[in-house]
Amino acid sequence: MSATTVRPSAAPRDLGAAGTPRANVEAQSERLTTGGVAARTAVLALALGAVGVIPLLVAPLTRNLLATTAVYGMVALSLNVLVGYTGQVSLGHSAFLGVGAFGAGFVLTQLALPWFVGVAVAVVLGVAIAALLGIVALRVRGLYLALVTLALAVFAERVLFGIEPLTGGGAGQTAARPAWATGDLAYAYVCFAGLAFAWLLDWRLTASKAGRAIRALRDSERVAASWGIDVTRYKLLAFVTSGAMAGLAGALFASITEIVSPITFSFMLSLSFLMMVVVGGIGSRVGVVLGAALYTALPFILDAGAARYGWFPVDGSAAQVIGALLLLLVLVRFPGGLAQLFAPLIRWCSFKPMRSRHGAASATAGGGSDVRP
Amino acid sequence: MSVLSARGISIRFGGLQALDDVSFAVNEQEIVGLIGPNGAGKTTFFNCLTGFYAPTEGDVFVRGERVTDLRPDQRTVRGVGRTFQHVGLVRSFTVLENLLVAQHRNVGYGVASGLLGLPHARREERILRRRARTLLGELDLLHLADEPLDGLSYGMLKQVEVAAVLATDPDVLMLDEPLAGLGPEEADAFAERLLDMRRDLGLTIVVIEHHVPFMLRICDYVYVLNFGQLLAEGRPEEIRGNRDVAEAYLGKGAVALA
C-alpha cells in the first residue's frame, strides 16, 4: 500500500526469555450435587405452582387485580431493562403502556380485527416509541434523558391520548377480551402468561451476548467500543426490547377492564413504575416483579386490613405515603431492594451453591455480577 | 505491509495543536514504543489510531485499509485492541464476565438466537467461558475469575485489562502506560510476558510508557513525541544516544538518555 508510511521492518530482538509454564486451566466451575439440583427444581416447581393457583384461590372480584399485578410486573421488567441494564431512567413508561393499550383498543374496536392483531400492533407501537426515545438517548443521558422521558409522558397524557378519533377522547376506547378468554379467571391467566413471556425474554437477554454488551455500555461506552461493541446498535436494542415488553403489557392491560381511558396513563403512573423497580431491586427480575406486586396490591391489602381489624391504623388511602416511606427506607438502608433481602434465597434458587467462596455477596447490589435472576 | 500505520496525523483542540503531522508505522510482530514527556500527545495519538478522536488531518491504516472514518468498535473488529490509561474494564462485572464481554466480536451466534436461547448459542456460551478461563490461566489470573473488580489492586486491574484486550483477539495490542501501579519486579515480569506474548500469539505490540529503560529494553523501534511533534524515531540504541531526545526529557545540556 503506497499510501501508508513505509519503513523496513526492524528485526525482532530476542532477549532469550524462557517461556512461562502454562497454568493448568481445568474449568473449576462449582458443581451441584444431584440432590441439590433436585431440591432446587422441586422448590421452583412448587413456587411456580403456587403462583399458578393464586387466581383460583382468591375471591372472584380480586382476579382483575391479579391481572393488573401481572401487567405491572411486565412494565417493571420493561423499565428494569433501561434502569437496571442501560442505567438510564425512564419516566415515560406510562406513555409506553398507554400507546400499547390504545393501539390495541383501536385495532380491536375501530378496525374490528382479531385480538392477536391488536397485541401485535401494540408491540410494534411500543417498539416504535421506544426506538424514538432510544435515538434521543444516543445523544442525551442521565438526568437530561429523564427529563425528555418526562416530557414524553406528559405529552402522551395531555395530547396524544386526547386525540378523539384514535383514542375515543375522555370517554375512552373499548378493548374487548379475546373470545377464548372472556372470563376474569381465564384473562388473569392470559396476563400471567404475558408476564412469563416477558420474564423469559429478559432472562435470555441477560444470559446472552446482547445483554452483556448492554450492561457493559452502562459502565463505559469507551471500553465497550474498544472491545468491538457497536454502542448505537446495542443501546437501541435495549430500548426496543423495553418498548416491546411495555407494548405487550399495554395490550393486555387494555382488556382487563375492557375500556382504556387517558386519565389512567398519568405521569404519576410512571413514578409508581420507577418505585416498583427501585424498591424491588434494580437489576433483579424477581425483585422488580415483587416490587410491582407490592405496589399494586398495597392499597387493597391496607383496605382489607382496615375492614377486618379494628386496631388497623390505616386504610388504602395511606398506600401512597407508605409506598414513599418504603422507597426512602430502601434508598437509605437496602440499596438492593427486596432482592437484597432475599439474596441468599434467590441465589440458591438460581442453581448456585448456597455457600461459595464469596458467599452471597455476588447476589447483592454491592459487588460482582449485577444481573440477578 | 504495515499492520498499523498513520500518515500525517494532526489534531487541534481549540487553540492547542495537540498533534502536528505525525506519521507512524508498525510492522508485523514488532514491539514499537511511543515515548515522550507529559503532555506530548501520546495518548491523543493512541486515541486517533483507535478511533476515539477524529484527526483534523491525516489518515490511519490497518493492513493497508483506510480506517480513518471508522468507529472504535469497527477498528477493534479489524484487529486493533487497546488498553486505557485509567483501566478500561467494566467495573460492575467480575473478572470472568469482563472477559466474556471482551470476546464480543468473536461470538458467532446472532442477537436473535441468543434471545431465543437456541442450542448453538448456549453451546457457544459454554465455549466462551472455557476460553475466558484458559486465557486467565495463561496469564496466571485464574484464581481471580469470580472476583468482583472492587477488591483488586491497581496492578491486578491492569493485568486483568490486558487479559480482556487479549480476549478480543487482537492483531495489534496497544498498551497505554501498562507499568503504572507495578513495582520493579512486576515490571520486569511484565516485560518478559510481553515478549512471550509476541512470540506465542504472533502479536504486534505498541506501548506508551514513561519508563525509558523498560522501553529501550523491549522495543524494536521507538517513536519520540514532544509537544505534539515527532521528535525522533529509530531503534532503541539510536534513541538512547539522541541529543534532542535527551534534552526533551532531561533538559538543556543533556547528551544521552539512560
Interface residues (C-beta under 8 A of the other chain):
Chain A: M1 A3 T4 T5 V6 R7 S9 A10 A11 P12 R13 L15 A17 G19 T20 R22 A23 N24 V25 A27 S29 L201 R204 L205 A207 S208 K209 A210 R212 A213 R215 A216 R218 D219 S220 R222 V223 A224 A225 S226 W227 G228 I229 D230 V231 L237 S356 R357 H358 A361 S362 G366 G367 G368 S369 D370
Chain B: M1 S2 S5 A6 R7 S23 F24 A25 N27 E28 Q29 E30 I31 T50 G51 F52 D59 F61 G64 R66 R71 P72 D73 T76 V77 G81 R82 F84 G88 L89 V90 R91 S92 F93 T94 E97 L100 V101 A102 H104 R105 V107 Y109 V111 G114 L115 L116 G117 A121 E125 R129 R130 R133 T134 L136 G137 E138 D140 L142 D146 E147 P148 D150 G151 A164 V165 T168 E192 R193 L195 D196 R198 R199 D200 R217 I218 D220 Y221 R235
